[in-house]
Amino acid sequence: MQTWQITFVDDHGVKTVELFTCEQEPSLEDAAHMIRSKLVPVAAELDLNDLEGRKPEPTVKILKDQNSIQILDISPSA
């Protein structure tokens, strides 16, 4: 498995890098799920079925709108 670094701006406006291990490069939505699980674990348990199918990348949108977290980059870790 490969380690990926996901760069994002957290809810305090600080640029942060987290490392996650995945077999292939995570999509933006996958990265949002991983970040949400780590930073907002209670919200990660919520069911987003209401948004799925109607909005592209619902987790990305919720992280940005409700938690002020925006993913900037997904790249392989050195």
Secondary structure as UniProt FT lines:
FT   STRAND          2..9
FT   TURN            11..12
FT   STRAND          15..22
FT   HELIX           28..39
FT   HELIX           41..44
FT   TURN            49..54
FT   HELIX           58..67
FT   STRAND          70..76
//
